[in-house]
Amino acid sequence: MKLGVKDIYHKAVKVYNDYRICIPSSSSAALSFYLLILIIPAATLLAIVASFFHVNLEIMERILEQYLRPEYAKMIVDVLNNTRVTTTSIVIIVLSLYAVSRGVAHIYETSKRMFYPDMKLENPLSYYGYVFKITFILLLTMMGFVIVVASGPIYKFFKILYSIKVFQYIIVYGIITLFFYALYLIVPRVRVQKKRYAFIGSQVAAVGMVILYIIFSVYFKYANFQSVYGPLASVVIILFVFNWASEIFYVGMYIMYICNKKGKKNEK
């Protein structure tokens, strides 16, 4: 049956309304705030683990310097290069784990609204126990990936590939896809029927991130936030980018949810 413009419009409105029921507009704004407070703690944890295992983070530093604005890249790279483990760094680890867990908790809350809209309030011990458990699993997964990639022959192979321009984008796209894939599988307390549903969602989100990067790369060449926001310009830019990135992340999760929902219906 051929669909007219009006039918397509009503279908799009229906999909958007369903998306907003699952993921309110405030969710991406809240996640962007958590990303702002956890990016340095996460880098700190990675730096400490890397120093413990004597892992070279050169490729990660090069990726950050290429795709982030110079002032932000320098800030994170300085953290990654700080390999001293002291009493202060142990305290920072604890605080960093807490900061990262808050971001994970927010994603978990949003996933509950999506997969279990009628779920009653959880027992606090069960809730915090699950949040900290998946935080540790995520961190171990990501750190394990970094350690494997940044060590031995694999590191040399990646270093050669990353010197070729086209492979730079492929590698970054692959890293984003794997990162989102891990988040979509680990964070929601739901058994996704087929792992490919999470992979489809992560691919869509990764493509969205690439498009977002291209748009903002062009936009920031001409936009002057300094004249409008003054000294707060850098914070505004970060929140602006993180807000859209968070929205794209949740779009990927929503696609996983829709695929999983349709998969269950087809099995009945």
C-alpha positions as CSV (number, residue, x, y, z in Angstrom):
1,M,0.0,0.0,0.0
2,K,1.4,3.4,-1.0
3,L,1.8,5.9,1.8
4,G,1.0,9.6,1.2
5,V,2.9,12.5,2.8
6,K,0.2,12.8,5.4
7,D,0.4,9.1,6.4
8,I,4.2,9.4,6.6
9,Y,3.8,12.5,8.8
10,H,1.4,10.8,11.2
11,K,3.6,7.7,11.4
12,A,6.6,9.9,12.2
13,V,4.7,11.8,14.9
14,K,3.5,8.4,16.4
15,V,7.1,7.1,16.5
16,Y,8.4,10.4,18.0
17,N,5.7,10.4,20.7
18,D,6.4,6.8,21.6
19,Y,10.1,7.6,21.7
20,R,9.4,10.6,24.1
21,I,7.3,8.4,26.3
22,C,10.2,6.0,26.7
23,I,12.9,8.8,26.8
24,P,11.8,12.2,27.9
25,S,13.7,15.2,26.6
26,S,15.1,15.7,30.1
27,S,17.0,12.4,29.9
28,S,19.6,13.5,27.4
29,A,20.1,16.8,29.3
30,A,20.6,14.9,32.6
31,L,23.0,12.4,30.9
32,S,25.0,15.2,29.4
33,F,25.5,16.6,32.9
34,Y,26.7,13.2,34.2
35,L,29.1,12.9,31.2
36,L,30.5,16.3,32.1
37,I,31.3,15.2,35.6
38,L,32.5,11.7,34.9
39,I,34.8,12.2,31.8
40,I,37.8,13.2,33.9
41,P,37.2,10.5,36.7
42,A,36.9,7.9,33.9
43,A,40.2,9.1,32.4
44,T,41.8,9.0,35.8
45,L,40.8,5.4,36.4
46,L,42.1,4.4,32.9
47,A,45.4,6.2,33.6
48,I,45.9,4.4,36.9
49,V,45.1,1.0,35.4
50,A,47.3,1.7,32.4
51,S,50.2,2.6,34.6
52,F,49.7,-0.6,36.6
53,F,49.8,-2.8,33.5
54,H,52.4,-0.6,31.8
55,V,50.1,0.0,28.8
56,N,50.9,2.6,26.2
57,L,48.0,5.0,25.6
58,E,49.5,6.8,22.7
59,I,46.8,5.8,20.2
60,M,44.0,7.0,22.5
61,E,45.9,10.3,23.0
62,R,46.2,10.7,19.2
63,I,42.4,10.0,18.8
64,L,41.5,12.6,21.5
65,E,43.8,15.2,20.0
66,Q,42.4,14.7,16.5
67,Y,38.6,14.7,17.4
68,L,38.4,17.0,20.4
69,R,39.0,20.7,20.6
70,P,42.6,21.3,21.6
71,E,41.9,22.7,25.1
72,Y,39.7,19.6,26.0
73,A,42.1,17.1,24.5
74,K,45.0,18.6,26.4
75,M,43.1,18.4,29.7
76,I,42.2,14.7,29.2
77,V,45.7,13.7,27.8
78,D,47.3,15.4,30.9
79,V,45.2,13.2,33.1
80,L,46.1,10.0,31.1
81,N,49.8,10.9,31.4
82,N,49.6,11.3,35.2
83,T,50.6,7.8,36.2
84,R,51.6,8.4,39.8
85,V,49.7,6.2,42.3
86,T,49.6,7.9,45.7
87,T,47.2,8.1,48.7
88,T,45.5,11.0,47.0
89,S,45.0,8.9,43.8
90,I,43.4,6.1,45.8
91,V,40.8,8.6,47.2
92,I,40.4,9.9,43.6
93,I,39.7,6.3,42.5
94,V,36.9,6.0,45.0
95,L,35.4,9.3,44.0
96,S,35.8,8.5,40.3
97,L,34.0,5.2,40.7
98,Y,31.1,7.1,42.4
99,A,31.0,9.7,39.6
100,V,31.0,7.0,36.9
101,S,28.3,5.0,38.7
102,R,26.0,8.0,38.7
103,G,26.1,8.2,34.9
104,V,25.5,4.4,34.7
105,A,22.6,4.7,37.2
106,H,20.9,7.4,35.0
107,I,21.1,5.1,31.9
108,Y,19.7,2.2,34.0
109,E,16.8,4.4,35.1
110,T,16.0,5.4,31.6
111,S,16.2,1.7,30.4
112,K,13.8,0.7,33.1
113,R,11.3,3.3,31.9
114,M,11.6,1.8,28.4
115,F,11.7,-2.0,29.1
116,Y,9.7,-2.1,32.4
117,P,7.3,0.9,32.4
118,D,5.2,-0.7,35.2
119,M,8.1,-1.7,37.4
120,K,7.6,-0.8,41.0
121,L,10.3,1.0,43.1
122,E,13.3,-1.2,43.7
123,N,14.8,-2.1,47.0
124,P,17.6,0.4,47.6
125,L,20.1,-2.4,48.3
126,S,19.2,-4.2,45.1
127,Y,19.2,-1.0,43.1
128,Y,22.6,0.3,44.3
129,G,24.1,-3.3,44.2
130,Y,23.1,-3.7,40.6
131,V,24.3,-0.2,39.6
132,F,27.8,-0.7,41.2
133,K,28.0,-4.2,39.7
134,I,27.4,-3.1,36.2
135,T,29.7,-0.1,36.7
136,F,32.5,-2.5,37.6
137,I,31.6,-4.8,34.7
138,L,31.6,-1.9,32.2
139,L,34.9,-0.5,33.5
140,L,36.6,-3.9,33.4
141,T,35.3,-4.5,29.9
142,M,36.5,-1.2,28.6
143,M,39.8,-1.3,30.4
144,G,40.3,-4.9,29.2
145,F,39.7,-3.8,25.6
146,V,42.2,-0.9,26.0
147,I,44.8,-3.2,27.5
148,V,44.4,-5.7,24.7
149,V,44.5,-3.2,21.9
150,A,47.3,-1.1,23.4
151,S,49.7,-3.9,24.1
152,G,52.1,-6.0,22.0
153,P,51.6,-6.8,18.3
154,I,48.0,-5.5,18.3
155,Y,49.2,-2.1,19.3
156,K,51.7,-2.1,16.5
157,F,49.0,-3.2,14.0
158,F,46.7,-0.4,15.1
159,K,49.5,2.1,15.0
160,I,50.2,1.3,11.3
161,L,46.5,1.3,10.4
162,Y,45.9,4.6,12.2
163,S,48.6,6.3,10.1
164,I,46.3,5.8,7.1
165,K,43.6,8.5,7.0
166,V,40.6,6.3,6.0
167,F,41.4,3.8,8.7
168,Q,41.3,6.6,11.3
169,Y,37.6,7.1,10.8
170,I,36.9,3.3,10.6
171,I,38.8,2.7,13.9
172,V,36.9,5.5,15.7
173,Y,33.6,4.3,14.3
174,G,34.4,0.7,15.4
175,I,35.4,1.9,18.9
176,I,32.1,3.9,19.3
177,T,30.1,0.9,18.0
178,L,31.7,-1.5,20.4
179,F,31.4,0.9,23.3
180,F,27.6,1.5,22.7
181,Y,27.1,-2.2,22.1
182,A,28.6,-3.0,25.5
183,L,26.4,-0.4,27.2
184,Y,23.2,-1.5,25.5
185,L,23.9,-5.2,26.5
186,I,25.2,-4.6,30.0
187,V,23.2,-1.7,31.5
188,P,19.5,-2.6,31.0
189,R,18.3,-5.3,33.4
190,V,16.7,-7.2,30.5
191,R,17.6,-10.2,28.4
192,V,17.8,-9.0,24.8
193,Q,16.5,-11.8,22.7
194,K,19.2,-11.5,20.0
195,K,22.5,-9.7,20.5
196,R,22.2,-8.3,17.0
197,Y,19.4,-6.0,18.2
198,A,21.9,-4.3,20.4
199,F,24.4,-4.3,17.6
200,I,21.9,-2.6,15.2
201,G,21.2,0.1,17.8
202,S,24.9,0.7,18.4
203,Q,25.6,1.0,14.7
204,V,22.8,3.6,14.2
205,A,24.1,5.5,17.2
206,A,27.7,5.3,15.9
207,V,26.6,6.7,12.5
208,G,24.7,9.4,14.3
209,M,27.9,10.3,16.3
210,V,29.9,10.6,13.1
211,I,27.3,12.8,11.5
212,L,27.2,14.9,14.7
213,Y,31.0,15.3,14.6
214,I,30.9,16.5,10.9
215,I,28.1,19.0,11.6
216,F,29.8,20.4,14.7
217,S,33.2,20.5,13.0
218,V,31.7,22.8,10.4
219,Y,29.5,24.7,12.8
220,F,32.3,25.6,15.3
221,K,34.4,27.1,12.5
222,Y,31.9,29.9,12.2
223,A,30.1,30.1,15.6
224,N,31.5,32.4,18.2
225,F,30.3,31.3,21.7
226,Q,32.8,33.5,23.4
227,S,31.0,36.7,22.4
228,V,27.7,35.4,23.8
229,Y,28.6,33.4,26.9
230,G,32.0,34.9,27.8
231,P,34.0,32.8,30.2
232,L,31.3,30.2,30.3
233,A,31.6,29.5,26.6
234,S,33.7,26.3,27.0
235,V,31.2,24.8,29.5
236,V,28.3,25.7,27.2
237,I,29.9,24.1,24.2
238,I,30.6,20.9,26.1
239,L,27.0,20.7,27.4
240,F,25.7,21.5,23.9
241,V,27.7,18.7,22.3
242,F,27.0,16.2,25.1
243,N,23.3,16.9,25.0
244,W,23.1,15.9,21.3
245,A,25.4,13.0,21.8
246,S,23.3,11.7,24.7
247,E,20.2,12.0,22.5
248,I,21.8,9.9,19.8
249,F,22.9,7.4,22.4
250,Y,19.3,7.0,23.6
251,V,18.0,6.8,20.0
252,G,20.3,3.7,19.6
253,M,18.9,2.2,22.8
254,Y,15.3,2.9,21.6
255,I,16.0,1.1,18.3
256,M,17.3,-1.9,20.3
257,Y,14.1,-1.8,22.4
258,I,11.9,-1.7,19.2
259,C,13.8,-4.6,17.6
260,N,13.5,-6.6,20.8
261,K,9.8,-5.8,21.1
262,K,9.1,-6.9,17.5
263,G,11.2,-10.0,18.0
264,K,9.1,-11.1,20.9
265,K,5.9,-10.5,18.9
266,N,7.1,-12.6,16.0
267,E,7.9,-15.5,18.3
268,K,4.3,-15.6,19.7
